[in-house]
Every structure is written in C-alpha cells, then in structure tokens.
Amino acid sequence: SPPASFFIKKAANIRKGASIAGQEIVGSITRAQIEEIVEQKKDDLNAHDLDQACKIIAGTARSMGIEVKG
C-alpha cells in the first residue's frame, strides 16, 4: 500500500509537506481522518490497538508540518 504520507497529504488536501518541519504548518487533519488512514494502513502498522496506530499516523503528520485537530 502507499506510504502514510500519501494518505495524509490527500486528507489534508495539500500537494507536499512543510519545507521546515516544526516551524511551518501547511494544513490540518482531524482525528476522524487519522482513523480512516489507520484503517487503510492497519496491516502495515506495528501497533496493538487503534489508539497506538493513531499516534503513529499523527506523529507522521506533525513531522510533515500538518496540524492534528481533535
């Protein structure tokens, strides 16, 4: 399956992530969108439950300069 960043960019409706992670915010996604991404990536994620998998995806989003809401 495609990398998580592909699904995150699609959910945030952006073309690319931030040039400087941590200093620039290029978009935002919600907890519900993160859960949808987890459902698509659940076989590839190394997590025991939904909450841990959501933390993995949220961390990826933050490293791309995308704000996680909710």
N, C-alpha and C positions, 0 to 999 in steps of 0.2 A: 504494500500500500504506500501511497505518497507520504512524505515526512509530515510531522505535526505542523511544521511551519507553513506548509501549503494550505492546510485546513484553517489555520489561524488567520492567515492573510485573507482567505476567502470570507471568513466570518466577519473580519474587521473591515472588509471591502477596501483593502489597500493593495498597492502593487508591490511594495517592498517594505522591509522593516526600517528601523531608525539607523542612521549612519553612526550615531554615538549613543549606544545603549546606556540607559540610566540618566541621561541628560535630555533626551528628546522623546516626546510622546507623539506617535504618528497616528494612533487610533485607539479604539477601545472595544472590548468584548465583554459579554455578560457571563455569569455563572451557567446559565442555561445553554449558551453557545459552547462553553467549555465541556459541558456534559455530553452534548451532541458529538463533539470531536472525540471524546473518550470512547463513546460507543463505536465510532468508526475505527479507532486505533487500539481497542482493548486487547486484541491478540498480540500486538507488538509492545505493549507497555509492561514493565516489570513492577506491577503493583497488585496488592492483595484485595483492595476494595475500591469503590468509586471515589471516595474522598482522597485517597492517596494518588489515584490516577489523575484527578482534577488538579492536585497540587503540582504534579509533573507538567501538565499542559499549561497551567497558569505561570509556572516558572519560565517555561519556554517563551510564552507570550511577553512576559516582562522583559526578558533578555532581548526581545526584538523591538522594544520600545512601545509596547501596546499595553494600555491600562486595563486592568481587570476590575470590573464593577460587580458588586454583589457578592 
